[in-house]
Amino acid sequence: MGVADYKVWTTIAPEHYEKVKEAARELFPEEWEKCHNFLRHKSILISPEQLKEKKIPFGQVVQGPREIIITYCRVSTPSFIGIDLGIHCVDILSLG
């Protein structure tokens, strides 16, 4: 277990991933032209405001110091992102 400041997690259910891909194509057409799998590059961010504009349902949770977040996602539909709000030194365990 590491020590860390707060972190905001934004999640999108796998059944809405196609809507995310469509929104990303519209918002970042140049990236889409370079690579149709550009979402896997983790080089862009889509804000909660943009998700709302595109009517894409999402959830958010704030992780506090010494709290644990357990995520589950399908390899083909990554569906979460964590944004650090401070300094972090953490351990990650992948089970698979």
N, C-alpha and C positions, 0 to 999 in steps of 0.2 A: 504494500500500500504506500503510495507516495503522499506528498503534501502539495496542496494546490489552492489557488483562489477559486472563485466561482467560475462556472462554465455554463453556457446556454446551449441546450440541445434543441434542434428543430428536426422533427420527424415527419415523414410522409408515408402513408400506407402504400404497400406495393401495388395495389390496384389503381393507384393514381400516378404511377411512374410514367406511363405514356403521356399524360398531360404535362408532366415536368419536362420530358424530352421535347415535346412540341413547343412549350414556352421557351425553352433554352434555344431552340432553333430560331424562334422569332426574335429573341432578345440579343442573340450573339450569332448572326448569320455568317460573319467572317470565320468564326471558329468552326461552325458547322461545315462550311465549304472545305476547310483544311482537313477535317477528320469527323466522320459521322459518329464516332464514339468519344467525342471530346469531353463529355461529362465525366468519363473515367479519368481524365487528366487532372481533375480537381483544380482547374485553373480559373474557375469563375465562381461567383456567388450570386444567388438569386435571393433577394430580400423577402422578408415576410410580406411587405407591402406589395411586391410584385406577384407573390403567390396569391394574395387576396384579389388583386386585379384580374388574374387569370382564373379565379374561382377554383383554385387547387386547395383542397382541405389539408391542413397540417396541424401538428401539435407542437407545443414548446414546454420545456421543463428546465428549471435552473438547478444545477448540481452544486451543492455547497462543499466546502472543505471536508475531507474525510468521508464523503458520501460516495456510494457506488451506483453506477448506472450500468444496467445489463441491456445490451442491444442484440437484436436478432434481425438479420436481413438475408435475403437470398442473394447469391453471388451475381445473378443477372439483373437485380433491381436494388442497387444500394439506395437506402431510403432514410439516411440521417446524416447530420453534420453537427459537430460540436465546435463552438466558438469559445476560445479561452478569453477570460476577462482579466487575466493577470498572469503571474509567474506560475509555472507548473513543473512539477517533477513527479511523474506518475508511472505506474506499472500497467501494462495492458496484457491481458491473457486471452488468447484466441483458442476456442475449443472447436474442433471440427473433424 
